[in-house]
Each structure stands twice: as C-alpha cells, then as structure tokens.
Amino acid sequence: MPIDAFLTYLRCELNSSAHTVATYKNALTRFVEFITGGKPETFQPESVTGADARAWALSLSSRGLSGRTVRKMLTALSSFYTYLSRQGLAKSNPASEVPLAKFAKELPVYVRQKEMEEVLEEKPFTDGGFETTRDRLIVLMFYSTGMRRAELIGLRDADVDTSKGELKVLGKRNKERVIPFGSELREAIERYREARAGYTGQPFTEMFFVRREEGLPIYPSLVERVVKRELTGHSRASRLSPHTLRHSFATDMLNNGADLSAVQQLLGHQSLATTQVYTHITYRDLKQNYELAHPRAQKT
C-alpha cells in the first residue's frame, strides 16, 4: 500500500522521528477511512480531489479538532501526495487546494530560574536510594543540558564521560552532538552510578538510565511522571514536562549571556530561527522587569 511505503520512506530515507511517523500514520489512516467510507482496501490515491481534501478538513473541524491539529493533518496529507508525485503515482496534490490557517508561534513554556533553584536544592543527592537519586538526576540533566526526552532515554552509559565533563547524544535525523556539563552534574552522575551499581551489581550498563527491575531501560511515561512529580508545587508553569525543562535550559542560558548560535548547537537545532523564539522570552522578561522596577514605566 502506498501509505506503508511512504512511512518507510519517512523512517529510512528522511530519518524522521518515531513520533513524526506515528503522527503521519494516524492522519493518513483517518483520511483513508473518511474518503473510502470505512473501506480502506478500496483507497485509490490518484482519484482524490481537492474537494475531497476540503471535505475532510471540514469534518475534522466539525468534530472539535483545533485549527492547529487540522493544519498538521493536512500537512501530513500534503507530504504524502508530494511523495506520490515523485513516484509517479499521483499527478496533483489535493491538499494544496485547502487553505491552511496561519497561527502565531507560541512562546515556549519554561520554569523560572528561581523556581528551578528551589527544585534542585530542596532534596540533596545524598538523600534517598537508587530511584530517588536517578529521578533527581533526570531533572538536573534535562535542565543542565537541554536534551530532548528521547535523547535522555537513548543515552548510553559509554557516552557519558565525567572525566571530560561531556556527553554524546543521538538527536533528530540520527545526528550526534556533544554537550558539555559542569561539576554539579558530574557529581550527581557519579552518585547515580554508585547507586545503580548497588542494584545491578555492575559498574556499567548499556543504557545510562535504567529501572530498578533488572536494570531495564527507562521509558517515556516514566520520565514524564518523574519530571511532573519533581516540579509540582515549585513552578507556576502551565506545563510540567521534559520539554519544559529543555525550554528552561535555553531561556536561562540566553538570560545569562550565552551566544544564540552556541545555544543552537547545544539544543541541536538545524536552523537558528528555531532557537530565536527564546529571544522573545528573554525580551518579555526584560520588559516585565522594566515595567515593575522603573518609576516612570507605569506613568500615564
């Protein structure tokens, strides 16, 4: 089926993330169900028209999906037909006939620096057993390196070098990058490795972060729970997630004088424009501080 071939193309040729592939698969599956009336085996890509794509977008909106979600689904459909055109399996792109709503780029949610200090200083790394030590390190590592959730889960023990103060992660599109870290994270890593060895009986493991049960790797929902639990009660951020800590890392780096291009490299962004969204956050903080502190700022 063309959709299966397209998803394989995303995975193998474009090195798209598992999340992207799953998102596209969901959108295209829903489109085929709609266009065939629940009989996907009858789907004929070349027979789809712009009117069909518009009708699908309207049906998604009528079901309460946000404009942003509908836009993402249409983007998946458009990418699919671009692929089909290159393969000679379609002559036109029906999704191109559906006007896409434009949205203002949302500013990333982040935890303020004082709130992060409160989180990290509340429980010393000397307290607690293996899981407590690991969970505290997960939060500190996100905030100290700005890595993504998938990068943290996929971190290999051999790629964390405390003698050099650097670690190597595998980012999007299988691109490796090296991230430096300081003495606080180094000490926390060493304490974690000591605690981990007590449970696994081995000084080293294949994956850096493991569960207590037989040293198995950690998984996404576990990481999400850890971050939310550790941040709850300390931050007013609207979302408490690993990506919030990634945003916090970038924001505090820029607020404390880091070069924008350096932050881009640390985050693993392909485009500097992606990193520039954090400059809007720092300017917003600057403006708020001005309005609160300057005696003439509120003068009317």
Contacts in CASP RR format, 6 or more apart in sequence:
PFRMAT RR
TARGET T0000
AUTHOR 0000-0000-0000
METHOD contacts of the structure
MODEL  1
MPIDAFLTYLRCELNSSAHTVATYKNALTRFVEFITGGKPETFQPESVTG
ADARAWALSLSSRGLSGRTVRKMLTALSSFYTYLSRQGLAKSNPASEVPL
AKFAKELPVYVRQKEMEEVLEEKPFTDGGFETTRDRLIVLMFYSTGMRRA
ELIGLRDADVDTSKGELKVLGKRNKERVIPFGSELREAIERYREARAGYT
GQPFTEMFFVRREEGLPIYPSLVERVVKRELTGHSRASRLSPHTLRHSFA
TDMLNNGADLSAVQQLLGHQSLATTQVYTHITYRDLKQNYELAHPRAQKT
1 43 0 8 1.000
2 45 0 8 1.000
2 80 0 8 1.000
2 84 0 8 1.000
2 87 0 8 1.000
2 89 0 8 1.000
3 25 0 8 1.000
3 28 0 8 1.000
3 29 0 8 1.000
3 32 0 8 1.000
3 80 0 8 1.000
5 87 0 8 1.000
6 24 0 8 1.000
6 28 0 8 1.000
6 79 0 8 1.000
6 80 0 8 1.000
6 83 0 8 1.000
6 84 0 8 1.000
7 21 0 8 1.000
7 24 0 8 1.000
7 25 0 8 1.000
9 83 0 8 1.000
10 16 0 8 1.000
10 20 0 8 1.000
10 21 0 8 1.000
10 24 0 8 1.000
11 21 0 8 1.000
14 173 0 8 1.000
15 172 0 8 1.000
15 173 0 8 1.000
15 174 0 8 1.000
16 24 0 8 1.000
16 173 0 8 1.000
17 150 0 8 1.000
17 172 0 8 1.000
18 150 0 8 1.000
19 150 0 8 1.000
23 72 0 8 1.000
23 76 0 8 1.000
24 76 0 8 1.000
24 79 0 8 1.000
24 80 0 8 1.000
27 72 0 8 1.000
27 73 0 8 1.000
27 76 0 8 1.000
27 77 0 8 1.000
28 76 0 8 1.000
28 77 0 8 1.000
28 80 0 8 1.000
29 40 0 8 1.000
30 60 0 8 1.000
30 73 0 8 1.000
31 56 0 8 1.000
31 73 0 8 1.000
31 77 0 8 1.000
32 40 0 8 1.000
32 43 0 8 1.000
33 40 0 8 1.000
34 55 0 8 1.000
34 56 0 8 1.000
34 59 0 8 1.000
35 43 0 8 1.000
35 48 0 8 1.000
35 52 0 8 1.000
35 56 0 8 1.000
36 42 0 8 1.000
36 43 0 8 1.000
45 81 0 8 1.000
45 84 0 8 1.000
45 89 0 8 1.000
45 90 0 8 1.000
46 89 0 8 1.000
46 90 0 8 1.000
46 91 0 8 1.000
48 94 0 8 1.000
49 94 0 8 1.000
50 94 0 8 1.000
50 95 0 8 1.000
50 97 0 8 1.000
50 98 0 8 1.000
51 97 0 8 1.000
52 94 0 8 1.000
53 74 0 8 1.000
53 77 0 8 1.000
53 94 0 8 1.000
53 95 0 8 1.000
53 97 0 8 1.000
53 98 0 8 1.000
54 97 0 8 1.000
54 98 0 8 1.000
56 77 0 8 1.000
57 70 0 8 1.000
57 73 0 8 1.000
57 74 0 8 1.000
57 98 0 8 1.000
60 69 0 8 1.000
60 70 0 8 1.000
60 73 0 8 1.000
61 67 0 8 1.000
61 70 0 8 1.000
65 73 0 8 1.000
67 101 0 8 1.000
67 103 0 8 1.000
68 103 0 8 1.000
70 101 0 8 1.000
71 100 0 8 1.000
71 101 0 8 1.000
71 103 0 8 1.000
74 95 0 8 1.000
74 98 0 8 1.000
74 100 0 8 1.000
75 95 0 8 1.000
75 100 0 8 1.000
77 94 0 8 1.000
77 95 0 8 1.000
78 93 0 8 1.000
78 95 0 8 1.000
78 96 0 8 1.000
81 90 0 8 1.000
81 92 0 8 1.000
81 93 0 8 1.000
81 94 0 8 1.000
81 95 0 8 1.000
81 96 0 8 1.000
82 93 0 8 1.000
84 90 0 8 1.000
85 91 0 8 1.000
85 92 0 8 1.000
85 93 0 8 1.000
105 277 0 8 1.000
107 277 0 8 1.000
107 280 0 8 1.000
107 281 0 8 1.000
107 284 0 8 1.000
108 243 0 8 1.000
108 244 0 8 1.000
108 247 0 8 1.000
108 250 0 8 1.000
108 251 0 8 1.000
108 277 0 8 1.000
108 278 0 8 1.000
108 281 0 8 1.000
109 237 0 8 1.000
109 238 0 8 1.000
109 239 0 8 1.000
109 244 0 8 1.000
109 247 0 8 1.000
110 237 0 8 1.000
110 244 0 8 1.000
110 247 0 8 1.000
110 248 0 8 1.000
110 250 0 8 1.000
110 251 0 8 1.000
110 281 0 8 1.000
111 119 0 8 1.000
111 231 0 8 1.000
111 234 0 8 1.000
111 235 0 8 1.000
111 237 0 8 1.000
111 240 0 8 1.000
111 244 0 8 1.000
111 245 0 8 1.000
111 248 0 8 1.000
112 235 0 8 1.000
112 236 0 8 1.000
112 237 0 8 1.000
112 248 0 8 1.000
113 248 0 8 1.000
113 252 0 8 1.000
113 255 0 8 1.000
115 234 0 8 1.000
115 235 0 8 1.000
115 236 0 8 1.000
115 237 0 8 1.000
116 143 0 8 1.000
116 235 0 8 1.000
116 248 0 8 1.000
116 252 0 8 1.000
118 234 0 8 1.000
119 139 0 8 1.000
119 230 0 8 1.000
119 231 0 8 1.000
119 234 0 8 1.000
119 235 0 8 1.000
120 136 0 8 1.000
120 139 0 8 1.000
120 140 0 8 1.000
120 143 0 8 1.000
122 234 0 8 1.000
123 132 0 8 1.000
123 136 0 8 1.000
125 133 0 8 1.000
125 136 0 8 1.000
125 137 0 8 1.000
125 187 0 8 1.000
125 188 0 8 1.000
125 191 0 8 1.000
126 191 0 8 1.000
129 195 0 8 1.000
130 195 0 8 1.000
130 196 0 8 1.000
130 198 0 8 1.000
130 199 0 8 1.000
130 212 0 8 1.000
131 212 0 8 1.000
133 188 0 8 1.000
133 191 0 8 1.000
133 192 0 8 1.000
133 195 0 8 1.000
134 192 0 8 1.000
134 195 0 8 1.000
134 196 0 8 1.000
134 209 0 8 1.000
135 226 0 8 1.000
135 229 0 8 1.000
135 230 0 8 1.000
136 188 0 8 1.000
136 230 0 8 1.000
137 188 0 8 1.000
137 189 0 8 1.000
137 191 0 8 1.000
137 192 0 8 1.000
138 152 0 8 1.000
138 209 0 8 1.000
138 223 0 8 1.000
138 226 0 8 1.000
138 227 0 8 1.000
139 226 0 8 1.000
139 227 0 8 1.000
139 230 0 8 1.000
139 231 0 8 1.000
139 245 0 8 1.000
140 184 0 8 1.000
140 185 0 8 1.000
140 188 0 8 1.000
141 147 0 8 1.000
141 152 0 8 1.000
141 185 0 8 1.000
141 188 0 8 1.000
142 152 0 8 1.000
142 227 0 8 1.000
142 242 0 8 1.000
142 245 0 8 1.000
142 246 0 8 1.000
142 249 0 8 1.000
143 245 0 8 1.000
143 248 0 8 1.000
143 249 0 8 1.000
144 181 0 8 1.000
144 182 0 8 1.000
144 184 0 8 1.000
144 185 0 8 1.000
144 249 0 8 1.000
145 167 0 8 1.000
145 169 0 8 1.000
145 179 0 8 1.000
145 181 0 8 1.000
145 185 0 8 1.000
145 249 0 8 1.000
145 266 0 8 1.000
146 179 0 8 1.000
146 245 0 8 1.000
146 246 0 8 1.000
146 249 0 8 1.000
146 250 0 8 1.000
146 266 0 8 1.000
146 267 0 8 1.000
147 155 0 8 1.000
147 169 0 8 1.000
147 179 0 8 1.000
147 246 0 8 1.000
148 171 0 8 1.000
148 172 0 8 1.000
148 242 0 8 1.000
148 243 0 8 1.000
148 246 0 8 1.000
149 220 0 8 1.000
149 223 0 8 1.000
149 224 0 8 1.000
149 242 0 8 1.000
149 243 0 8 1.000
150 171 0 8 1.000
150 220 0 8 1.000
151 169 0 8 1.000
151 170 0 8 1.000
151 171 0 8 1.000
152 169 0 8 1.000
152 209 0 8 1.000
152 223 0 8 1.000
152 242 0 8 1.000
153 209 0 8 1.000
153 217 0 8 1.000
153 218 0 8 1.000
153 219 0 8 1.000
153 220 0 8 1.000
153 223 0 8 1.000
154 169 0 8 1.000
154 170 0 8 1.000
154 207 0 8 1.000
154 208 0 8 1.000
154 217 0 8 1.000
155 167 0 8 1.000
155 169 0 8 1.000
155 207 0 8 1.000
155 208 0 8 1.000
155 209 0 8 1.000
156 206 0 8 1.000
156 207 0 8 1.000
156 208 0 8 1.000
157 204 0 8 1.000
157 205 0 8 1.000
157 206 0 8 1.000
157 207 0 8 1.000
157 208 0 8 1.000
158 204 0 8 1.000
159 167 0 8 1.000
159 168 0 8 1.000
159 169 0 8 1.000
159 208 0 8 1.000
160 167 0 8 1.000
160 189 0 8 1.000
160 208 0 8 1.000
161 167 0 8 1.000
162 186 0 8 1.000
162 189 0 8 1.000
162 190 0 8 1.000
165 180 0 8 1.000
165 181 0 8 1.000
165 182 0 8 1.000
165 186 0 8 1.000
166 178 0 8 1.000
166 179 0 8 1.000
166 180 0 8 1.000
166 181 0 8 1.000
167 178 0 8 1.000
167 179 0 8 1.000
167 181 0 8 1.000
168 176 0 8 1.000
168 177 0 8 1.000
168 178 0 8 1.000
168 179 0 8 1.000
169 176 0 8 1.000
169 177 0 8 1.000
169 179 0 8 1.000
170 176 0 8 1.000
171 177 0 8 1.000
171 268 0 8 1.000
172 268 0 8 1.000
175 268 0 8 1.000
177 265 0 8 1.000
177 266 0 8 1.000
177 268 0 8 1.000
179 266 0 8 1.000
193 203 0 8 1.000
196 205 0 8 1.000
196 210 0 8 1.000
197 203 0 8 1.000
199 212 0 8 1.000
199 215 0 8 1.000
200 210 0 8 1.000
200 215 0 8 1.000
205 215 0 8 1.000
207 217 0 8 1.000
207 218 0 8 1.000
209 217 0 8 1.000
209 218 0 8 1.000
210 216 0 8 1.000
210 217 0 8 1.000
210 218 0 8 1.000
211 217 0 8 1.000
211 218 0 8 1.000
211 222 0 8 1.000
223 242 0 8 1.000
224 241 0 8 1.000
224 242 0 8 1.000
227 240 0 8 1.000
227 241 0 8 1.000
227 242 0 8 1.000
227 244 0 8 1.000
227 245 0 8 1.000
228 240 0 8 1.000
228 241 0 8 1.000
231 237 0 8 1.000
231 240 0 8 1.000
231 244 0 8 1.000
232 240 0 8 1.000
237 244 0 8 1.000
246 267 0 8 1.000
247 278 0 8 1.000
249 266 0 8 1.000
249 267 0 8 1.000
250 263 0 8 1.000
250 267 0 8 1.000
250 275 0 8 1.000
250 278 0 8 1.000
251 278 0 8 1.000
251 281 0 8 1.000
251 282 0 8 1.000
253 262 0 8 1.000
253 263 0 8 1.000
253 266 0 8 1.000
254 260 0 8 1.000
254 263 0 8 1.000
254 278 0 8 1.000
254 279 0 8 1.000
254 281 0 8 1.000
254 282 0 8 1.000
255 282 0 8 1.000
255 285 0 8 1.000
260 272 0 8 1.000
260 275 0 8 1.000
260 276 0 8 1.000
260 279 0 8 1.000
261 272 0 8 1.000
263 275 0 8 1.000
263 278 0 8 1.000
264 272 0 8 1.000
264 274 0 8 1.000
264 275 0 8 1.000
267 275 0 8 1.000
269 275 0 8 1.000
290 297 0 8 1.000
291 297 0 8 1.000
291 298 0 8 1.000
END
